Amino acid sequence: MSTTPDSAAKPGKTGRKIVLWRHGQTSWNLERRFQGSTDIELTEAGVAQARRAARLLASLKPDAIVASDLRRASATAAELAAITGLTVAHDEALRETYAGEWQGLTHDEILEKYGDQYAAWKRGEAVRRGGGELETEVADRAAPVVLEHADRLPPGGTLVVVSHGGTIRTTIGRLLGLDSYNWEGLGGLSNCCWSVLGEGARGWRLMEHNAGTLPEPVLGDDD
């Protein structure tokens, strides 16, 4: 997909940044269980991850925070709000991919029950995993919300978006103007890590990816 006019830089608005921050750890992440749009809470370790990451992100002096309304994302965002004093805007469009019958299954169970579907998805085919959303449909709902909030920033301002691994990947791919087949080339985010997009004269650029901690296993990439 080529870069669209909506994702291109606007005169006088260059220098803005978008920080896309994945939520903290949940019990389903540890179990490699596909969460999708299921509303799962953070573990105690997930809350600690969010508090640590919030201290780092606060140093970026964000101007606004928008988050998925699922509890694991909203609780993560609340830690940054507590430090910065900012109000969090919640939007269901930033939820994780709805994956129908895959949701609640472990990785091994998905391979056993939906092996052909999983293989087709990994090949880059447009697949409704478990009868749910296409990745392009996730980008269709999430990317405009991110751009809407980014457009309210002052020149040089910073927006923090608190969301989920799959939704963040598709949003980054859309904002960078990448063809959807190539979105898989963006590696997954570890819990409570983030990516940074910076705006230049020709649009958004990936400045950092999976930043925020020492390398850790990516648990539950699409949740």
N, C-alpha and C positions, 0 to 999 in steps of 0.2 A: 504494500500500500504506500502511495506517495504521501508526502507531507501535505496536510490540508491547510486551507487558509486559517481555520480556527486555531491550529496549533502553531502557526507562524508567529514570529515576534511582531509586536505592535510598536509603532513609533513612540518613543519616550518611555517605553516599558521594559527595555532590555535591562539585564542585570538581576532580574528576579530569580528566585530559587524555589524549587519544589522538593521537599524532603518526603519520600515515601517510606513510611516506617511500619514494619510488620509487628503484629502483636506478640506478647510474651507467650511463654510455654503453657500448654494445656495438657491434661492427662491423655487426651486423644493423640496429641503430637507424639508423646512418649510411646504410645501403643501403635504408632504408624496407622492410625485409624482415620479415614477420610472424613473430615468435618463438613466441608462445604458450607452450606448456610445453616447447619445445626448450631444452636446457640450454646456453646461450651464456655465455662468459666476458666480463668487463669488458675494455675497451681500456685502454691506459695512461692516456688522458684520463679514462676512467671511474673508474679508481682514484684519480686526482687529484681528481676531483669528489667522490668519497666521502670523501676525507680532509678536504677543505675543509668540506664539509657537516657532517661529524662534529664538527669543532671548534665549529661554531655550535650544533649540537644538544646537545652536552655541557653548554653553558651553561644548558640547561633542567633540568639535574640529573635525568635520567630514572631511574626506579626499576626498569624492566625493559625488555628488548628481546626481541621475537619476530620471526622472519623466515621467509620462504619458503626452502625447502631448495635451490632452484635456485642455481647458482654466482654468477650476477650479483647476486642479492639477498643471499646469505650473505656474499659478499666485501664488499659495501657495509656490511652490519651489523657485520662484523669490525672495520672502522675505528672505529666508535663504541665497540665493546666494548674496543678497545685503549686508548682514552682514559679511559673511565669505570670499567673494571675489572669491568663487568657480564658475566655469562654469557649468551650468545644461545641462546634456545630456538628450534629449527627445526621448522616444521610444513608438510607438503606441501599442506595445505588452503589455504595462502596463495599457491600457485603461480598463474601467469597462466592465463587461459582456454585450455583445450584447443580448438584450432580445426581439427583434422583436416587436410584437404587444403589448407587455406590456409597451414599452417605451412611456412615456408621460401620462400614466394612474396613477391615485391615487391608494393608497392601497385598498380603498373600491371598486373602479371600477374593479380592478384586481379580487377581491374576487367575485364580481357580475358576471363578464364575463368569468373568468377562474378559478372558484372555485375548480373544480376537479383537474386541473393542479397544482394549488397552494398547495392543500392538499397533492398531490403525492410528490411534491418537499419537503414539510415539513416532510414527512415520510422518506425522504432520498433516494427516487427513482431518477434515472438519468432522468431528465426532461429538455427538450429544452423549457425554459420559453418563451412564445410568438413566438415559432419557432426559437429561437436564439441559443446561445452556451450552451453546457453542462459546468458545473463547472469544470470538469476535463479538458476540452479543454482550459478554461481560465488559469488553472494552467500550462498546456502544453506550452502555449505561454509566460506566465509571469515569471514563476520560472526560466527558463534558462537564461533570461535576467538579473534577479537579481543575479544569481550565476556567470554569466560572469563578471559583474561589481565587485562583491565581490572578485572574484579571482584576480583582479588587485590591490587589497589593499595590503599595507605592513602588516607584522605581527603586530597584535594589532590595525589595522586600522578600521575606521568606515565609512560605506556607508549609506547614507540616500536615501530611495526610496519613492517618493511622488506619491501616487496612490489613489485607491478607495476602499470602504469598502469590496465589494465582492471579488475583485481581491486580496486584501491584505489577506483576510481570506483563500482563496484557495492557495495562495502562501505559507503562513505559514504552512498550513496543509501539503502541498507537501514537504517543506523543513524539517519538523519534521518527515516525513515518516508515517503520519497518513493515515489510510484508508479514502477514500473520504466520506464514510458514517458518519464519526466522525468529519468532518470539521465544521458542524453546532455547535458542542460543543465549538467552539471558539466564545465567545461573540462578538457582533458588536463593532466597534469603533465609538466613538462620533466624530463630526467634529473637525478636526485639532488635534486629539489625535494620539498616535502612539504605536506600539509594538516594542520590542527589542529582536532580536535573537543573541545569543552569540555562538561562535564556540568552542567546546571542542574536546577532543580526539576522540569521537565517532560521531561527527556531530553537527548539529545545535540544540540549546536548547532555549526554550521560557523563557526569563528572566524578561520581563515586558509586560503587555498587557493593552491596553486602558489607557496609561499613559499620563500625561501632563496637567491635569486640575482637578478641583473638579468634582465629578460625574454629568453628564448631560444626558438628554434623548438622545438615539441613533436615530437620524433622518435619514431616508433613508439609511438603512444599506447597501443595495446592489447598491450603486450609487456613 
